[in-house]
Each structure stands twice: as structure tokens, then as C-alpha cells.
């Protein structure tokens, strides 16, 4: 049991370190809003992979930590209000992926189809939650005067609305597709971790 706990902590730490490295590195890319698609796809890939390798607890841990580093590295618009929504959105992605984890046998076309559908559903659910939570609910309720950036309100609102609309679905699906490519060889290397 002790060894199992140590393995869980080690794997979670590795996935979290990978996440931080990806966010830091892609945050430095001089390609404007396009870097959202690269960072988002890789972050979702890491979250999906963490679920399959480490499990639910590890996936939720990384999911909760991701938004804080995204804010620190300037990947998301500079609004702390966004962090809780992102953490919940990531957790939704992880939870739905975890529900389909038991189908990760990769030996049957049916199982591969089920997992693919599950990852697509996870991406869609996360995107829908973030759009509704951030764009529909959060933005209209923000006190811009209290933030001292009232003169930039329109620009920030437009940027946030874009980031948390259709690009979230694109990055979620891209992360899922990357996962479906990488997980099979990882499954063979870490077969004992892919148990129901």
C-alpha cells in the first residue's frame, strides 16, 4: 500500500511538472492568441493522460493546479475571477474521461470508439461549462471600476469571450486526439496502471 501511494505521488508530481513546463514554454511563444491552441491542446492531453495513467485523484490534482500556472505564465487573460471556472472546467473534463477509463483495452475497435466518444464528450462539456460560466455569467458581473481597468473593459471582455468560446472545444478535441495516439504505447509500458 505504501509503495502504491508513493507511485501515485510520483506520477502525479511528474504530470504536474510536465504541465508546468508546457505552460511556461508555450507562454513564451511570440504568436499571440494562436498559442492558446497549442497550450490548450497540450494541457488537455496531459489531463487526459493523467487520468489514464494515475487515476481520478491525480487527474483532479493536476486539473485544479493548471489554471493558477496559466494565470502566472500569462496564458489566460489577467483576471483571477477566471481561475475557479477553469479549475471546475478541467475537473469536468477529468471526471468524464475517468468514467470511460475502464474501456481502455485498445484491443477492440468498439473500445477505441467508446473512449474516443468519451474524450469528445469531455471536451464538449468543458467547453460548454467555460463558455456559460465565464462569458455568460462572470463577465457581466465583474466590477471593472473596482479592478481599476475600466478603460480596457471592452478589449479585455472581447479577449476573454474569444478565449472561452469555440477555441475551448478545438483544444479539447485536439487534446483528445493526441491522447488517442499516445496512450496505446503508454498502456503497454504501464499496463498494470490501466486496470478497471
Secondary structure, DSSP 8 states (H G I E B T S, - for coil): -HHHHHHHHHHHHHHHHHHHHHHHHHHT-S-GGGHHHHHHHHHHHHHHHHHHHT-HHHHHHHHHHHHHHHHHTTSS-S-THHHHHHHHHHHHHHHHHHHTGGGTT-SSHHHHHHHHHHHHHHHHHHHHHHIIIIIIIIHHH--HHHHT-GGGHHHHHHHHHHHTTHHHHHHHHHHHHHHHHHHHHHHHHTGGG---
